[in-house]
């Protein structure tokens, strides 16, 4: 694996993944349409970081408008992270969401035909509202437009990658936090509230079943691209613990009464498969991870407080 494409390269996970790949000596082509005008300063700051490395090339284009066949030359792996993530996506926007998150995935698969591995980041939200232990064999039950399109993209990948002889790996991720976390996510909003001494009602993230620090997932994503034998697999990436998302919120708010106590409603997302096959491990505890996120947001306060 020498030359890699990352879609959604200026998103939270995409940007961090580009950094990790560059650190490991890979040549990276990042694609991002920079579609959210309110994030212009954030995009530019990220491009300053990535642009310092001569092995990084950036395409400022909407993914659906990119000539994929032209740029998928001499590419070894595509990390498809681009997705419509706005929390205001409602059921009446389902057609647009499907076009954003599913149709373009089909075009990427076709461009990968016979030669390029596809790594796709899905969401544990595809399982819907459940209790108990969730494994990769748990039936899917998406109940939001976002999770429905993630499930549809997964189904498309499994079917079309077989047709086009494209090896693939699907990762179902919980909520991710840490430096550069999206500004519309709960932890970021709570930290901004504390920095500005404001008091607003803040909604919970889409996924509250689990939480992981950004650095803890990156090496596993990279390894999935490197390992030739890692193909045509679906993995949960999770802490394997219960109520970690709520514990993180409690640490930020200094209010541990918000942690659910009813054991009948507890959810645990199993990470046994990704641990045994790819060596995934959680190395960052919530206290240290949140401290790092707060320090980052205070350093770049002008990007988060308008």
N, C-alpha and C positions, 0 to 999 in steps of 0.2 A: 504494500500500500504506500504509494508515493504522492499521488495527486488526488485531491479530495474536493468535493463540492459540498457546501453547507448552505441549505436554504433557510431563510429566516436568520441570516447571519448576525443581524443586529438586535435580535430578540435576546431575552435573558439567557436562556440555555444556549442558543446559537452562538452568541458572542463569547461566552465562557468556553464553549467547545472549540471555537476557532483559536482562541488563545492557547488551549492545551495542545491542540494539534500542531500549531506553529512551534511551541516549546519543544515538541518531540521531533521536529525537523521535517514535517510534511509540508508540501505545497498546497495551499488552500485557496479555492475560489469561493468567495462569499456572495450570495445573492440576497438582496433585500430591497423591496420597493419603497421603504421609508414612508409608508402610507399615512401614518398618524402625525399630522402637522404639529400637534402639541408636544411631540417628542423630538423635535428638530435638534435642540441643543444636546439631548442625550445621544441621538444618532451621531452627531458630529464628534462628541467626546469619545465615543466608542471607536469611530473611524480613526481618530488620532492615535489611539492605542494600537489598533491592528495595522494601520498604515505604516508604522515604524518598521515593520518586518517586510523585507523585500520578497518573501515567499507568499505574501498575501495579495490577491487580486480581488477587487470589489466590483460587482455589477449592480448599479442602482436601477433596477428594473423590477416591475411587477412580474412575479413568477409566471403568470399565465401569458405574458407577452414575450418571454424569453425564447429565443431560438435554441431549444434544448439540444437538438441534434448537432448544432454547430459548436456548442461549448462542451458537450460530453465526449470530447476527443481526448484520448489518453488518460481518462479518468478511471480510478480504481474503485472508489466508493462514493456514494451519495448519502449524506445525512439529511433526510427530509424533515425539517423542524418547523417550516413555515406553516402557519395555521391562523384562522380567524379566531381570536381569543377574547374579543371585546365582551364584557359582561352584559352589554345591552343587547346582545343578540337574542331575539325573541323567536317564538314559533312562527310568527308571520314573516320572519326573515330567513326561513329555513332554506328556501331555494338558493338564496345568495350564499348562505353558509355552506351548502352542499357544493356549489360551484367553486368556492374558495378552497375547501378542505378535501374534496373528493375528486372532482374532475381533473384538477391539475396533477393529482397523484397518479392518475391513469396515464397522463402524458409523460410523466417522469419514468414510469415503469417501461413504457414503450421505448423511450430514449436510452434506457439501461440495457436493452435487449442483448442477451447472450454473453455479456462481458462485465457488467458493473454491479457490485453488491449494493443493495438498498437497505439503509438503516432508518426505521421510521419510529418517531416518538408518538405513542398513543397516550392514553390516560387511564388510570384506575377507575375513573368515573364511568367507564363502559360497563362496570358491574352493577351500576345503579345503587339504590339504597338497600344494604344488606347488613346482617349481623353475623358474628362468628368469624371463622377463618376463611379467607378468600385465597384460592390458588388459581393458577392459570386454567384449570379445568372447570372453575366455577362458571355457570351459564351467564351470559351477558344480558343486561337488562337496562340499557341506557334510558334516561328519563329527562334529558335536556337536549336542545338542538346540537350543542357542542359535542356531547358524548355520543349522540346518534351518528353524527358525521364521522367521528373517530372510529366507531364500529364499522360504518360503511367503508371507510378507507382501509381498515384492516381486512375486511372481506374481499375488497378489490385487490389488495396486495396478494393475498393468499391465492386467489384465482388467477390473476393476470401474470404474476411472477412465475407461476408454473407454466403458463402458456408461452411466455417469452424467455424461459430458461434464465430467470433472474434470481440469484440467491438473495434472501431477505432476512432481516431480524426486526422484530417488533418489540419495543419496550413500552410497557404500561407504567407510567410514572404517577406518583402522588404529587401533592403540592411541593414545590421546590423553593427554598429560601436562601438568603445570603446576599453578598454584595451584588448590585445591579439588578436585584429583584424588580419585577415590573411594578410601576407606581400604582396600579389598580388593585394590587393584592393586599390582603389584610395586614400582614406584618409591616409592610412599607407604609401603609396608611396610619397605623398605630404609632409608628416611630415618628412620622411627620407630625402627627397630632401632638406628640410629646415635645418635639423641637419647637413647635409654634405655640404651645400652650393653648391649643384650641380644644373644643369639645364637640365632636361630631358623632353621629350614629354611623358605625362602620360595619358593613356586611361581612359575613364570613366568606372565605374562599369557596370555590366550587367543591374542592376536595378537602375534607377535614378528617378523613380516615387516617391519614399519615402525613409525615413531613420529612424531607431530607435536605441536607445542606448541599449546595451546588457542587462543591469540589468532590463530594463523595460519589457522585454519579459519573463524572467525566471519564475516568480511566476505564470504567466498564463499557461506556459507549465506544471509546477508542479501541478497546480490546475486541469488541464485537466486529469491528471493521478489519482488524489485523488477522484474527484467527480464521484460517481457511475452512476449518471444520465447523465453525459457528455459522450455521445457515439454516434458513427455513424454520426458525424458532420464535416463540413468543415468551417474553420474560416479564414478570412483575419485578420492579425495583422498589424496595420498601425497607423500612427499619425493622419490620417484624414485631414492633411494639404496639401497645394500645394507648390511645389518647395522646400521642406525641404532638399532634397539631395543637390540641387544646392546651397542653402543657407549655408549649412555646408561647401561645397567646397569654397564658397566665403569667409567665416570666416577664413579658413585656409590660403587662398591666399591673403586675404585682398583686394579682388577685387570683388565688388558687381555688376559689370557690366555683370558678367557671368550668373546671374540669368535671366532665360527667362521671357520675358514680354508679349508675345503674348497670351492673354487669350484664344484664340481659340484652343491652343495646350496644355492647362493645364490639368493635370490628378490629380484626388483625389481618393485614395483607401479608401472606406468606412470601418470603424471599428465598425459600429453600433451593429452588431451581437455579436462580442466578448466582447464589452463593456457591453451590456445588459445581456448576459448569463454567462460570466465569470468574469465580473468586471474589465476588462483590463483598465489600465490608463497609460498615459505618464506622468512620474514624473521628467524626466531629460531634461532640455533644451539643445540645441545644444552647446551653449557657455560652459556650465559646462561639458558636455559629452566630447567635444573635448579637453578641458583642462585636463581632467582625462586621455584621451588617449595619449596626448602629454607627460604628466608627466610619465606615465607608459613606453612609448617608450624611453624616455630619461634615465630612471632608468635602463632599460634593453637594452641599446643601442647596446651592443655586440651581441644581438640576432637578431637585425634588420639591422645593418650596417656591411657588410662584407668587 
